Amino acid sequence: MRERHASQGARRAREFESFVAGAAGRLLHAATLLTGEAPDDNPRARRLLTLALAHTYAVWDRLRGEDPYDRAREYLATRFARAAWHHRGGLLSRTRAHPDSALAHLGPQERLIIVLRLFEGVGEEQAAALLGIPRERVHALCDRATATVLHPPRRPAAAAVEAGVAPS
């Protein structure tokens, strides 16, 4: 009996290690986009990734045909959303995007929707169910965020320089 549990544990560990080897990079990229940190300086994104992988490992034996990547991404997104939306003084105030990021002008909600919809390819219905918001809200946030990314607001200093006025 003990040998069987040991072999099941070893198999579980090998399967999970294989999953992490294949998925951790993509999940870290998504977490980095969510937090808005620079790719080479992303401690909050790494923390989100660690939490998502730990959660996925904890439920590994119960996945039964479910894609572990989807489970890890779901945890990553909901953990970010919970921190950003429910703890206003916490992660929300610290999620300023890296200034060179295309997502720099987006708030946490918009960034989450853009990452899920455009970078991860999650459908509107699935994103709405995942976040517990109406599909129409997902659609509106995605439209607004896409418009902001495509046409970012101009910085006052840059606008002054373009207009030929020296910034003060």
CYANA upper distance limits for C-alpha pairs under 8 A (distance plus 0.5 A):
  1 MET  CA      5 HIS  CA      6.98
  2 ARG  CA      6 ALA  CA      6.69
  3 GLU  CA      7 SER  CA      6.64
  4 ARG  CA      8 GLN  CA      6.63
  5 HIS  CA      9 GLY  CA      6.54
  6 ALA  CA     10 ALA  CA      6.66
  7 SER  CA     11 ARG  CA      6.57
  8 GLN  CA     12 ARG  CA      6.53
  9 GLY  CA     13 ALA  CA      6.61
 10 ALA  CA     14 ARG  CA      6.69
 11 ARG  CA     15 GLU  CA      6.63
 12 ARG  CA     16 PHE  CA      6.59
 12 ARG  CA     60 TRP  CA      8.27
 12 ARG  CA     61 ASP  CA      8.28
 13 ALA  CA     17 GLU  CA      6.51
 14 ARG  CA     18 SER  CA      6.62
 15 GLU  CA     19 PHE  CA      6.72
 16 PHE  CA     20 VAL  CA      6.64
 16 PHE  CA     57 TYR  CA      7.42
 16 PHE  CA     60 TRP  CA      8.28
 17 GLU  CA     21 ALA  CA      6.60
 18 SER  CA     22 GLY  CA      6.88
 19 PHE  CA     23 ALA  CA      6.43
 19 PHE  CA     24 ALA  CA      8.40
 19 PHE  CA     68 PRO  CA      8.28
 20 VAL  CA     24 ALA  CA      5.58
 20 VAL  CA     53 LEU  CA      8.29
 21 ALA  CA     25 GLY  CA      8.40
 23 ALA  CA     27 LEU  CA      6.64
 23 ALA  CA     69 TYR  CA      7.33
 24 ALA  CA     28 LEU  CA      6.40
 24 ALA  CA     49 LEU  CA      8.15
 25 GLY  CA     29 HIS  CA      6.71
 26 ARG  CA     30 ALA  CA      6.84
 27 LEU  CA     31 ALA  CA      6.63
 27 LEU  CA     49 LEU  CA      7.15
 27 LEU  CA     72 ALA  CA      8.45
 27 LEU  CA     73 ARG  CA      7.37
 28 LEU  CA     32 THR  CA      6.47
 28 LEU  CA     45 ALA  CA      7.04
 28 LEU  CA     46 ARG  CA      7.12
 28 LEU  CA     49 LEU  CA      6.43
 29 HIS  CA     33 LEU  CA      6.74
 29 HIS  CA     39 PRO  CA      8.27
 30 ALA  CA     34 LEU  CA      6.70
 30 ALA  CA    115 VAL  CA      7.13
 30 ALA  CA    119 PHE  CA      8.07
 30 ALA  CA    120 GLU  CA      8.27
 31 ALA  CA     35 THR  CA      6.69
 31 ALA  CA     45 ALA  CA      5.23
 31 ALA  CA     46 ARG  CA      7.85
 31 ALA  CA     48 LEU  CA      6.99
 31 ALA  CA     49 LEU  CA      7.07
 31 ALA  CA     76 LEU  CA      7.63
 32 THR  CA     36 GLY  CA      6.32
 32 THR  CA     37 GLU  CA      6.18
 32 THR  CA     38 ALA  CA      7.72
 32 THR  CA     39 PRO  CA      6.93
 32 THR  CA     42 ASN  CA      6.88
 32 THR  CA     44 ARG  CA      8.38
 32 THR  CA     45 ALA  CA      5.38
 32 THR  CA     46 ARG  CA      8.29
 33 LEU  CA     37 GLU  CA      7.50
 33 LEU  CA    103 LEU  CA      8.19
 33 LEU  CA    111 ARG  CA      8.03
 33 LEU  CA    115 VAL  CA      7.37
 34 LEU  CA     45 ALA  CA      8.04
 34 LEU  CA     80 PHE  CA      8.02
 34 LEU  CA    108 PRO  CA      7.76
 34 LEU  CA    111 ARG  CA      6.50
 34 LEU  CA    112 LEU  CA      6.39
 34 LEU  CA    115 VAL  CA      7.36
 35 THR  CA     42 ASN  CA      8.49
 35 THR  CA     44 ARG  CA      7.16
 35 THR  CA     45 ALA  CA      6.48
 35 THR  CA     95 THR  CA      5.96
 35 THR  CA     96 ARG  CA      8.04
 35 THR  CA     97 ALA  CA      7.27
 35 THR  CA    108 PRO  CA      8.40
 36 GLY  CA     95 THR  CA      6.76
 36 GLY  CA     96 ARG  CA      6.68
 36 GLY  CA     97 ALA  CA      4.20
 36 GLY  CA     98 HIS  CA      5.99
 36 GLY  CA    101 SER  CA      7.75
 36 GLY  CA    103 LEU  CA      7.67
 36 GLY  CA    104 ALA  CA      7.51
 37 GLU  CA     41 ASP  CA      7.01
 37 GLU  CA     42 ASN  CA      5.71
 37 GLU  CA     44 ARG  CA      8.33
 37 GLU  CA     45 ALA  CA      7.92
 37 GLU  CA     95 THR  CA      8.45
 37 GLU  CA     96 ARG  CA      8.31
 37 GLU  CA     97 ALA  CA      6.27
 37 GLU  CA     98 HIS  CA      5.73
 38 ALA  CA     42 ASN  CA      6.42
 38 ALA  CA     98 HIS  CA      6.15
 38 ALA  CA    101 SER  CA      8.37
 42 ASN  CA     46 ARG  CA      6.73
 43 PRO  CA     47 ARG  CA      6.65
 44 ARG  CA     48 LEU  CA      6.71
 45 ALA  CA     49 LEU  CA      6.66
 46 ARG  CA     50 THR  CA      6.57
 47 ARG  CA     51 LEU  CA      6.70
 48 LEU  CA     52 ALA  CA      6.63
 48 LEU  CA     76 LEU  CA      6.63
 48 LEU  CA     79 ARG  CA      8.01
 48 LEU  CA     80 PHE  CA      7.99
 49 LEU  CA     53 LEU  CA      6.59
 49 LEU  CA     76 LEU  CA      7.30
 50 THR  CA     54 ALA  CA      6.52
 51 LEU  CA     55 HIS  CA      6.61
 51 LEU  CA     76 LEU  CA      8.12
 52 ALA  CA     56 THR  CA      6.64
 52 ALA  CA     72 ALA  CA      5.68
 52 ALA  CA     73 ARG  CA      7.81
 52 ALA  CA     75 TYR  CA      6.01
 52 ALA  CA     76 LEU  CA      5.84
 53 LEU  CA     57 TYR  CA      6.58
 53 LEU  CA     72 ALA  CA      6.74
 54 ALA  CA     58 ALA  CA      6.68
 55 HIS  CA     59 VAL  CA      6.98
 55 HIS  CA     72 ALA  CA      7.89
 55 HIS  CA     75 TYR  CA      8.00
 56 THR  CA     60 TRP  CA      6.30
 56 THR  CA     68 PRO  CA      7.32
 56 THR  CA     71 ARG  CA      7.09
 56 THR  CA     72 ALA  CA      6.19
 59 VAL  CA     63 LEU  CA      6.99
 60 TRP  CA     68 PRO  CA      8.13
 63 LEU  CA     67 ASP  CA      7.89
 63 LEU  CA     68 PRO  CA      7.56
 66 GLU  CA     70 ASP  CA      8.29
 66 GLU  CA     71 ARG  CA      8.24
 67 ASP  CA     71 ARG  CA      7.08
 68 PRO  CA     72 ALA  CA      6.62
 69 TYR  CA     73 ARG  CA      6.50
 70 ASP  CA     74 GLU  CA      6.44
 71 ARG  CA     75 TYR  CA      6.74
 72 ALA  CA     76 LEU  CA      6.61
 73 ARG  CA     77 ALA  CA      6.59
 74 GLU  CA     78 THR  CA      6.56
 74 GLU  CA    130 LEU  CA      7.43
 75 TYR  CA     79 ARG  CA      6.31
 76 LEU  CA     80 PHE  CA      6.68
 77 ALA  CA     81 ALA  CA      6.51
 77 ALA  CA    112 LEU  CA      7.58
 78 THR  CA     82 ARG  CA      6.38
 78 THR  CA    130 LEU  CA      7.91
 78 THR  CA    131 LEU  CA      7.13
 79 ARG  CA     83 ALA  CA      6.71
 80 PHE  CA     84 ALA  CA      6.49
 81 ALA  CA     85 TRP  CA      6.14
 81 ALA  CA     86 HIS  CA      8.27
 81 ALA  CA    108 PRO  CA      8.29
 81 ALA  CA    109 GLN  CA      7.80
 81 ALA  CA    112 LEU  CA      7.95
 81 ALA  CA    131 LEU  CA      8.14
 82 ARG  CA     86 HIS  CA      5.88
 82 ARG  CA     87 HIS  CA      7.65
 83 ALA  CA     87 HIS  CA      5.79
 83 ALA  CA     88 ARG  CA      8.10
 83 ALA  CA     90 GLY  CA      7.23
 83 ALA  CA     91 LEU  CA      6.06
 83 ALA  CA     92 LEU  CA      7.41
 84 ALA  CA     88 ARG  CA      6.79
 84 ALA  CA     90 GLY  CA      7.62
 84 ALA  CA     91 LEU  CA      5.76
 84 ALA  CA     92 LEU  CA      4.82
 84 ALA  CA    108 PRO  CA      6.90
 84 ALA  CA    109 GLN  CA      8.22
 85 TRP  CA     92 LEU  CA      7.45
 85 TRP  CA    109 GLN  CA      8.26
 87 HIS  CA     91 LEU  CA      7.50
 87 HIS  CA     92 LEU  CA      7.61
 88 ARG  CA     92 LEU  CA      5.98
 88 ARG  CA     93 SER  CA      7.37
 89 GLY  CA     93 SER  CA      6.30
 90 GLY  CA     94 ARG  CA      7.35
 91 LEU  CA     95 THR  CA      6.47
 92 LEU  CA    108 PRO  CA      7.26
 95 THR  CA    107 GLY  CA      8.45
 95 THR  CA    108 PRO  CA      7.29
 96 ARG  CA    104 ALA  CA      7.49
 96 ARG  CA    107 GLY  CA      8.35
 97 ALA  CA    101 SER  CA      7.05
 97 ALA  CA    103 LEU  CA      7.11
 97 ALA  CA    104 ALA  CA      5.01
 97 ALA  CA    105 HIS  CA      7.96
 97 ALA  CA    106 LEU  CA      8.36
 98 HIS  CA    104 ALA  CA      6.56
 99 PRO  CA    104 ALA  CA      6.13
100 ASP  CA    104 ALA  CA      7.54
102 ALA  CA    149 VAL  CA      6.62
103 LEU  CA    111 ARG  CA      7.21
103 LEU  CA    149 VAL  CA      6.78
105 HIS  CA    148 THR  CA      7.50
105 HIS  CA    149 VAL  CA      7.84
105 HIS  CA    152 PRO  CA      7.24
105 HIS  CA    153 PRO  CA      8.04
106 LEU  CA    110 GLU  CA      6.24
106 LEU  CA    111 ARG  CA      6.24
106 LEU  CA    145 ALA  CA      7.03
106 LEU  CA    148 THR  CA      7.76
106 LEU  CA    149 VAL  CA      8.30
107 GLY  CA    111 ARG  CA      6.54
108 PRO  CA    112 LEU  CA      6.52
109 GLN  CA    113 ILE  CA      6.80
109 GLN  CA    141 LEU  CA      8.12
110 GLU  CA    114 ILE  CA      6.60
110 GLU  CA    141 LEU  CA      6.20
110 GLU  CA    142 CYS  CA      7.14
110 GLU  CA    144 ARG  CA      8.24
110 GLU  CA    145 ALA  CA      5.97
111 ARG  CA    115 VAL  CA      6.55
111 ARG  CA    145 ALA  CA      7.81
112 LEU  CA    116 LEU  CA      6.64
113 ILE  CA    117 ARG  CA      6.33
113 ILE  CA    127 ALA  CA      8.10
113 ILE  CA    138 VAL  CA      7.27
113 ILE  CA    141 LEU  CA      7.31
113 ILE  CA    142 CYS  CA      6.45
114 ILE  CA    118 LEU  CA      5.93
114 ILE  CA    119 PHE  CA      7.43
114 ILE  CA    142 CYS  CA      6.45
114 ILE  CA    145 ALA  CA      7.28
114 ILE  CA    146 THR  CA      7.87
115 VAL  CA    119 PHE  CA      5.36
115 VAL  CA    120 GLU  CA      6.61
116 LEU  CA    120 GLU  CA      5.40
116 LEU  CA    121 GLY  CA      6.76
116 LEU  CA    122 VAL  CA      5.94
116 LEU  CA    127 ALA  CA      7.47
117 ARG  CA    121 GLY  CA      5.42
117 ARG  CA    122 VAL  CA      5.32
117 ARG  CA    123 GLY  CA      6.71
117 ARG  CA    124 GLU  CA      7.60
117 ARG  CA    127 ALA  CA      7.95
117 ARG  CA    142 CYS  CA      8.12
118 LEU  CA    122 VAL  CA      7.98
122 VAL  CA    126 GLN  CA      6.85
122 VAL  CA    127 ALA  CA      6.66
123 GLY  CA    127 ALA  CA      6.54
124 GLU  CA    128 ALA  CA      6.50
124 GLU  CA    135 ARG  CA      6.46
124 GLU  CA    138 VAL  CA      6.80
124 GLU  CA    139 HIS  CA      7.22
125 GLU  CA    129 ALA  CA      6.67
125 GLU  CA    135 ARG  CA      6.20
126 GLN  CA    130 LEU  CA      6.50
127 ALA  CA    131 LEU  CA      6.61
127 ALA  CA    135 ARG  CA      8.26
127 ALA  CA    138 VAL  CA      7.67
128 ALA  CA    132 GLY  CA      6.15
128 ALA  CA    133 ILE  CA      5.54
128 ALA  CA    134 PRO  CA      6.13
128 ALA  CA    135 ARG  CA      5.57
128 ALA  CA    137 ARG  CA      8.40
128 ALA  CA    138 VAL  CA      6.62
129 ALA  CA    133 ILE  CA      7.20
129 ALA  CA    134 PRO  CA      8.29
129 ALA  CA    135 ARG  CA      8.49
133 ILE  CA    137 ARG  CA      7.11
133 ILE  CA    138 VAL  CA      7.76
134 PRO  CA    138 VAL  CA      7.17
135 ARG  CA    139 HIS  CA      6.71
136 GLU  CA    140 ALA  CA      6.61
137 ARG  CA    141 LEU  CA      6.53
138 VAL  CA    142 CYS  CA      6.52
139 HIS  CA    143 ASP  CA      6.64
140 ALA  CA    144 ARG  CA      6.62
141 LEU  CA    145 ALA  CA      6.44
142 CYS  CA    146 THR  CA      6.42
143 ASP  CA    147 ALA  CA      6.68
144 ARG  CA    148 THR  CA      6.73
145 ALA  CA    149 VAL  CA      6.65
146 THR  CA    150 LEU  CA      6.59
147 ALA  CA    151 HIS  CA      6.35
147 ALA  CA    152 PRO  CA      8.29
148 THR  CA    152 PRO  CA      5.43
148 THR  CA    153 PRO  CA      7.76
154 ARG  CA    158 ALA  CA      7.23
154 ARG  CA    159 ALA  CA      6.73
155 ARG  CA    159 ALA  CA      6.67
156 PRO  CA    160 ALA  CA      6.64
157 ALA  CA    161 VAL  CA      6.75
157 ALA  CA    167 PRO  CA      6.32
158 ALA  CA    162 GLU  CA      6.71
159 ALA  CA    163 ALA  CA      6.67
160 ALA  CA    164 GLY  CA      6.73
160 ALA  CA    165 VAL  CA      5.52
160 ALA  CA    166 ALA  CA      6.90
160 ALA  CA    167 PRO  CA      6.65
161 VAL  CA    165 VAL  CA      6.03
161 VAL  CA    166 ALA  CA      6.54
161 VAL  CA    167 PRO  CA      7.46
